[in-house]
Amino acid sequence: MNPPEEYMNNNSLEIEKWESNPEINKQHLSSNNISENSNLDKVREILFGNQTRDTEKRFTRLEERLIKELGNVRDETRKRLDALENYIKQEVDSLTERLKNEQSERDVQVKAVAEESKNIIISLENKITQFDQQTTNSQRELREQILNQSKSLQDDIQQKSQEILALLEREAQELRRDKTDRSNLAAMFTELAIRLNTENKS
């Protein structure tokens, strides 16, 4: 008889005993459970002992291999992460330094442009002030020239007027003198005519 069959027969006998004697079943329940568990362990050992041990060994080796592989993967991942972190840090530092340099250059350029703009504004203000001053001076000089020319023109007009008046006065005197001479000449001719008439009558 094979061990499983023997085990099954024994279990059948035990079951029949329990069914015929419930009290015995109650009294020996605990001991039977222990015996059953022991028998089950024996059956498992007989049926699956070698296979179970081989499987456990395989699982153990697989577990060790997985642990080793996981360790290697973890180490490799850590190395790559460290390398990536260093690379990113270097890139960030480089970018930060470049940005600082560019910012410094921009600041210098902005200051230069601001200074140049300030100088241009000052130069324009000076030129505007100078132009205003020149315009003011030119306007003053022009007014003075116009005033002087006007005064000179008035003097010339007055002088010409005086000369014209003097000329007119001379002409008037000459006309009056000519008129006097004509009157005298007419009187002389009249007196001569009277004398001639008187002498002719006598």
VENDAQUI-V60522 format. One record per pair of residues at least 6 apart in sequence whose C-alpha atoms are under 8 Angstrom apart, sorted by the first residue. I is the first residue (numbers start at 0). J is the second residue. D is the distance in whole Angstrom. If there is no record, write none. Layout:
i=I j=J d=D
i=I j=J d=D
This chain:
i=2 j=42 d=8
i=3 j=42 d=7
i=6 j=38 d=8
i=16 j=24 d=8
i=17 j=23 d=7
i=17 j=24 d=5
i=18 j=24 d=8
